[in-house]
Amino acid sequence: MGDINLYPRRVVIDGRQRIASVGIYNKTANEGDYEITISNMVMSPTGQIFAVDSLPAGVTAEGLQAADGMLRWSPRRVTLLGNEAQTVRIMARPPADLPPGEYRSHFSVVSIPRDVEGGFSIDEAVNGEEGSETGIGVLIRPRFGISIPVIVRIGETTLDVSLSKIAMFGTEQGPMIGVTIERSGTRSAYGDLVVTMPGQSEPVAIARGIGVYPEVDSRPYVLALNPEFDPALLASGTRLKIEYLDDDVSPGSTLASQEFTVP
């Protein structure tokens, strides 16, 4: 949503801390009203995120372990002046007998449109009241929203990651690098994809904050080259190294690494 920021980009609650905070910042100069909810969403095999009540064909919530039943948050609605921020507290209260694993729901902030003065209803238009001579008009006021995951980890969790199906291909925007992140275990993977080559101090390509949730075993991803990198250096036979670096449990550590030869 263009007029608001959330910080952090994800929330992880575990046995060490059951309370977290999310900051909501109104980036505009105008006052706005916002509704705060916790909802359930799932990741599709292509990496897209869908609400469980509007899943497309072929996507199910079968593998999702939802956290909404154990989460409490306050406030649930805020009014922010322009450039004003508000902190929302989230508390997890997991049942004592909850099996170990990762549970997830999504913290969502949705704008609430304010009533527009000077209009008239459909009933007024149908009954020939003022303004109806122009016909029935429809005023659409969209509700924009933004969501971040809230992850609750219970007990010990496991994760194993590998990289596969690495390929380079051309597009109208220039060369791209495709890779699939393979995941197994009881928790999600989250980190940065970094492509490097010998003799170059800057990455060939980088993508930050790439997650793979437990309901999927893999996620394909396409990286664009660094704008400052010269594609002419990618001659046939050049060796590239692709790493998936953790930004979760052990920030900076290597979750998976694979070498690739430019065809």
N, C-alpha and C positions, 0 to 999 in steps of 0.2 A: 504494500500500500504506500503510495507516494508521499503521503503527508505525515507518516508516523514511523518511528523507529522502536525496536525492541532490543533490549540488552539484558543478558547475553543472548546469543543466537540459539542456545540450547541449554536445558537445565538437567543436571544429573543429581539425583538424591540417592544416598546410600546409607549404610548403617552408621556412618560417622556423623551424618548431618541429615536431619529430617525436615529442615526448613530451608527454603530458598527464596530469593527475591528476583523479580523481573522489573526492569525499568521501562516505562512507556514515555516516549518523548514526542510531543507535537511539534513537528518541524515547520509548520506554517505560521503565518502571522495572525491567523483567525482562530477563534475559539471553536472547540469541537467536543462532541459527546461520543463516548466509546463504551461498548459493552464488552465484558471480559468473560469468556467461557472456557470450559475444558471439554474437548471433544475427542473422538477416536478416529484415527486415520491410519491407512495402511499404505505400504509401498508396493508398487507393482513390479513385475520382473524387469521392466525397462527403467526403473528408478523414479517413476512419477508417484506423487502422493495424492490419494483420494480419500474423501470422507466415507466412512463405512455405510452411510445411508444413501450413497450415490455411486456405487461401484460400477465400473463398466464391465462388459462381458469379458470373462476370462480372469477377472481379479476377484479374489475372495479374502475374507477376514479370518480365515481358518487358523493361520499361524500367529495372529495377533494376541498378545497378552496385555489387555488393557489395564491402565492404572487409574481410570477416572473414579472408580468406586472408593479409592483410598485417598483421594486428593481433596484438600480444602483450600480455598483462596479468598482473599479479601484485599480491597473492595472488588465488587463485581460490576460496577459501572462508575465511570469517572468523567468529569468535565474538565478539559484542559484549555487554559488560555494559550494564545500563540507563544511558541517557544517555551512552554512549560512542561515539566516532567512529573511523573507520579510513580511511586514504587508499589508494586503488588506483591504481597507475601503468599507463598504457597507452602502448605504443610502436607506431608505424607503420613498417613496413619494405617500402615499395612496390618492385616490380621496376624496374630501371633503364629498361626499355623500355615501361613502362606509359603508354598514351596520356593526354594531358591531359584533365581532367574532374573530376567529383565522384563519389566513391565513399563508400558509407555502409553501416554495420551498426549494431546496437543493443546497448548495454551494459545488461545485465539483472542485477538482484539479486533472488533468490528466497529466501523463508524456508524453512527446513528444519524440519519438525515433529519434535519429540523423541518418543521412545517413551513411551507412557503405562503406568505400572506398575499391576498389579492386574487386568489384563484376561486374556482367554483367546482362543486362536485359533479359527478356523472348524473346523479338524480336531478340536480338543478338544471343541467343542460337538457335532459330528456323532457323535463316539465316546462321548457321554454322560458326559463328565468334568464336573468341578465347574463349576456355573453353567449347564450345558446345559439344565436343566429349564425355564429361561425362554425357550428357543429360541435360534436363531442371531442374534446382534446384529452390526450393522455400524457401526464407528466411522469416521467421515469426518474426516480431518484435512487441510484444504485447504492448498495451497502458494500464498501470495500473492507477487506480484512487481511490480516497477516497472522501467521501461526509459527510457533516454535515447538519442538518436542520437549516434553517433560518425561524424563526417564527415571524410574525407580528401580534400583538394583537391590535384590535381597540375597544375602549370603554370598557364596563364592560363585563367580561366573567364569566362563571360558570363551576363548576366541582363537580361531586359526584362520589366517588369510593367505591367499595366493593370487597371482596375476596370470591371466591367460588371454588368448585370442588377440595378441598385440599385432597391430597392422598400421601401415601408413597409407593414406589415400588422398587424392586431390579433390578439392572443391572449388566453387567460385570464389570463396574467401581465402583460398590458399591451402597448403598442405595441412592435414589433420592427422592426429594419432589416436587410434582407437584401442581400448583396453577393457577387459572384463575383470572386475574384482570378485573373486570367489571367497565366500565366507562360510564358516561352520562354527558351531559352539552355541552358547546360551546368551551371548550378548551381541550388541551391534558393533560394527566397525565404524570409525569416524577419523578422518585425517585428510592429508594433502597428497595429491598425486604430483610427483616431480620427475621430469624427464631431463637427463643431463647427457653430455657427451665429452669425451676426453679433449682437453685443451681449451675448453670454454668455461669461463668463471661464472657465467649466468646460466640459469636453466634454459633448455630448449623450449620447454613448456611447463606450466604449472597450473594446477586447479586446487583451490583450497576448500576445506569444509565439505568433503564428499563422504556421505554416510551410506551404510548398507544395514538395513534393519533386520532383526531376526526372522521376520516372516518371509524373507527371500534368501536364497542361497547364493545369488550372484547379482551383479549390477553392471551393465555395460556403460562405458563413459567415453566421450570424445573430447580430446584436448586440442585447442587451437595453439599454434606456435606463439611464443613470446614475440610481441610486435617488434622488439629490438633485435631479434635473432634473424640472421641472414639465411633464408631457406636454401641458398646456393651451397651452403656448407653440408647439406644432407645428400652427399653423393652416394651412389650405390656402393654398398659394402661398409658404410659408416656404422660403427657400433654405438648404440644408445643404451642408456640404463634407465629403467623406470622403477621408481620407488613409491611405496605407499607409506607415508610417515604418520605415526599416531598423533592425534591431538585430543586424546581422551584420558586413558588410564596412565599412560607413560608418554607424555608429550615429547615429540622429537625422535622417539625410537622407531625403528623400521619394522613395520608390520609385514611387509612383503617386498621383494625385489626381483627384477627380471631384466635380462639383457635382450636386446633386439637389434637385428642387422637390417639396415635400410636396403630394400630390394633394388 
